[in-house]
Amino acid sequence: MRLGLGLPQFGTFAHPDHVRTVAAEAEAMGFASLWAGERVHAPYELLTPYPGGDGTMPAQMRAGLDPLLTLSIAATATTLPRLGTSTLSAPLHSPIQLARGLTGLDLLSSGRLIAGLGLSWSRDEYNAAGVPWTERGARLDETLDVLGAAWGPDPIEHRGRFWTISAGDFQPKPQRKIPVYLGGGSDAALRRIARRADGWLAIALPLDALGRMLRALREHPRDAGLAPVRTVLRVNPELGPPGSRPVQGPVEQIVDYLHAAAELGVEEAFIDLQFTCTTVPELLDNAARFHSTFTP
C-alpha cells in the first residue's frame, strides 16, 4: 500500500500559501500522492444531510479552495507525488470545460494527475450550479463519454442526451491517458466503476464492510483488456483515545487499520488531517508521525 496526504484547503487552511507549504513538505517526507476535494456551496440549512456525524456540515467546509487550483499550486511546488481529486463533483461542471481544466493540470504536473470524480451528496450544490438533481448518474456517465472523446484522437464529436459537441479539435491533449477514479458505494456506483473506471475512491469503513464492498466490486463484470480496478482509501482520522470508529484513536491504531485494509487489497490510502488539526505545523507534525509509523 502507498500512502498519500490530503492537502489543506478548507476552513482556516483555505489559503494558497498553506497548500504550497504542505505540498512541498509532504513530498520531502515521501508521501506518494496529494489529494484535494470539492465543496461548491455551504448552505445554512441543508436540503440533504451531510453524510457523517449528526448530518450537519462541518464548520471548516464553510471556506474552501477550488480543487483544481489547489492541485495546480501543489503541481508547481512538487515534482514526484501524484495529484488526485477525491472527489470532484462531475455533474456540476460542463464536461468539455472540465476536460480543459483537467488536461491543463495534467500538463502542468507532467502527467501526475488522477481525475477522481463523484456525484456530490448535496442537493443544494446542484441547485446553486443550476443542474437538476435527478438523473445525476446519467450526467456522470455522459461526462465520462465526453472526457473519453476529448482525450482521444481529433476530430472529437459528441451528441448525447445532455450535451452536444460539434466536430472539432481538442488541443492540447493530456501528457498521457489520465486515469479516472470514481467514488460511491451503492451497487449502481460499483457497477459503473467496474465497467468504466480505472479505480475506486473508497472511504474508511469497518473492515468487514470494506471487505464486502471490495468483493462486490470484483464480482461486477469488467471489459476484457482493462487493468484491474485499483482502490484509493480516504481516511479522515480522529486522533486521540481509541473509539468505536475504524479510524479513531492514536496514530499506531489507525496505521494498524491501514495495514489491515492493505490485506484486503487496497493499493493506496491517503490521510486527510485538516479536520483534526488547526495549524499547518500541527498538520505537518501529525503527517510526519503517520509516515514514519507506516511501513508499506
N, C-alpha and C positions, 0 to 999 in steps of 0.2 A: 504494500500500500504506500502511495505517495501522499505527502502531507502538504496542504496549502493553507492560505490565510485569507480571511475576509478583509477587504480594505475598509478603512474608516470613511464613512460618507454620510452618516445620519447623526442627528442631534448636535451636540457640541463638536463633533468631529467633521461637520459639513463645511470644510474649507480646503481648497486645493493644497495648501502647504502641508496639512496633515496627511493627505493622500501621498504626496511626494515623499515625505519623511518615512512613513511606514513602508511604502513600497521598496524604497532603497534599503532600509534596514532588514526587511523580510528577505530580500534577495541575499544580503550578506549573511543572514542566519542559515540560508539554504532551503527556504520554502520552495516547493516545486511549482506552485501556482498561486495566483492572486485573483480575488473574486469581488464582483460588485453586484448589488441588487437594484431593484427599481421600486420607487413609490411615487406615483403620479400626483396623488391628491390625498390630503389628510383632513377629512371632514370632521366636524364636531360631533355630529350624530350619524352613526354608521347605518347604512341600509342593510349591509351584511356583516355579521360579527367577524372580528379578527380571529383567524384560526389558531388560537392559542391562548392560554391563561383564562381570564374571565370574559374574553370576547371583545375587550376594549383595545384600541390601537395603542401600542407603546408610545409614551410621550416623546421618545427620541425620534420617532418617524415623522414628527411634525416639521422637521427640517431635513433636507436631503439633497445630495448632488446627483445629477444625471449619471446613469451607469456608463454611458459611452464617454462622457467627459472624464469620469473617474478613471476608467481604464486607459484613456489617452494620456492622462498625467502619469499613470503607472508605466505606460509603454516608454515614455521619454526618460523615466527615472531608473529603468532596469534594462537588462539585456537577455536574461535567461528564463525567468518564470513564465509559464503560460498564463494567459489572461482570459478570464471567463465571466459571463453574466449568469447569475443564479438568483432570481431569473429576471429576464426581460419580458414584459407582458406584450407578446407579439401582436394580438389583435388590436391593441390601442394605437398601432403605428401603420402608416401606409407602407405596404411591403416593398415597393421599389425604393422609397426613401430609406427604409430600414436596410435594404441591400446596400445602398450607397454608404450609409454610416458604418456598417459592419465591414465593408470592403476597405474603406479608408483606415479603419482601426487595425485591420489585419496587415495592411501595407505599412502603417506607422510602426507596428510591433514586429515587423519582419517575419510574419507568418505565425504568430504565437496565439492567435485568438481562438477561443471556444465560444460559439454562439449558443448560449443557454436560454431557451425560450419556454414560456409558460402562458397561462391564461389570466392570471390575477384572480384573486378571490373577491375583489371589491366591485360591487355594482356601482358605487359612487364614482370610481375611476372611469368606468365605461360611459356613464352619463357626462362626466366632465370632458371626456375626449370626443363626445358625440358619436359613440359607437354603440349599436344595440347590444344589450346583454345576451339576448337569445342568439343562438347559432354561433356562439364564440368558438366552439370546437371546429365548426366548418370553416370559419375565418382563419383559424390557425392552420388547418390543412391547406387552404389556398395560399396562405403566406409561404408555406414550405414549397409549394409549386413555383411561386414567383421567385423565391430565392434560388431554387434549383435552375430556373431558366436564366436568371441574371448572371449566375456564376458559371453558366455553361457557354458554349460557343455562340458567337453572334452570327446572324441576327437573332435577337431574342423577341419573343412574342407570347402574349398570354391573353386568353379570352375565357374568363371564368364567371362565376356567379356574382362575385362582389367587385372584381376589378378587371379592367380591360387595358392591355398594354399593346399598342400597335407595334408592328415590326420595326426594329431599330437596333442600334448598337448600345451595349452597356460596357463602357470602358472607364477606368482600367479594371481588370479582373483582380481578384484576390491573389496573393502570392502563391497559395495552394488551396486545395479544397478545404473550406472552413468546416470543421466538424460541428454538427448541430446536435445538441443535447436538449432533451425535453423534460420538463417537470411533470408532476402529477402522480396520484396513487390510485385513481379509480381504474376499473377494468378497461374502460374505454381509453384512458390515458396510456395504460400499459400496452394495449394493442397497438396504439399509434406509435409508441416508442419502438416496439418490436418491428413494426412494419417500415418505419420511416427515419428513425434517428440513429445517430452514432452512439449516443449514450443517454443514461437516465440520471436526472438530478433528483436524488433522494434526500429525505430529511431523516434526522436521527429518530429512530423508533425503538421500542423494546426489541431485543434481539430476536425473539420468536416471531414478532410481527414483521420485522425487516426480512427475516429469512423466508417467510411465507410470500412476501411480495417479490423477492428475488426469484423464487421458484416459479411464481405465476408469470413473471416476465419471461423467463426462459422457456416456458411452455407455449407461449404465443408464437405463431409461425413467423419466420423471417425469410426474406428473399434470399435465394441462393447467390453466393458470391459476396454477400455483405459480411463484414467482420462482426464478431460477437459484440453485443451491446456492452459498453463499459458503464460503470456506475461511479458517480461522484456524490459523496455523502456530505450534506451541510450539517454542521454541528454548532449549535448555539449553546455553549455550556453555561451552567450556573456554578461558579466556583464557591466552595465553602464546605460545610459539613455534608456528609452523604445524605441523599434523599431518595425519594421513590422514582424520580425521573431517570432515564438512562444516561443522561449527560449532566448529572448534578453531583457535585462532590469535589474532592481535591483533584489536582491535575492527574495524579497517578491513577485514580479510579477511572477518569474519563479516557486516559490512554489505554487502560485495560479494555474499555468498551471498543475503542478503535481497533485494537488487535483482534477482538472477537468478531467485529464486523468484517475485517480482512479475511478471517477464516471462512466467512460466509460467501466470499467472492467479491467484496467491494474493493475496487482497484485504487480509489483515491478518496480522501476526505479533506475538508477544509474547516478550520476553526474560525468562527466569527465572534470576536471578543468585544465589539463596540457596544453591545447592550449590557455587558458585565462591567466594563472598565469606564472610567470617567475622564482620563487624561491620556495623552499619547505616551508618556513614559510608562504609565501603568500598563497600557495595552502592549507595548513592546516588551516589558518585563515578563508578562504572562505568556506572550508569544514565544519568547526565548525559553521559558520553562517547559512549554509544550514540546518545542522542537528538540530540546536536549533530552527530555524524558522519553520521547517517542523513538522507537527503533524499528525501521521498516522490516 
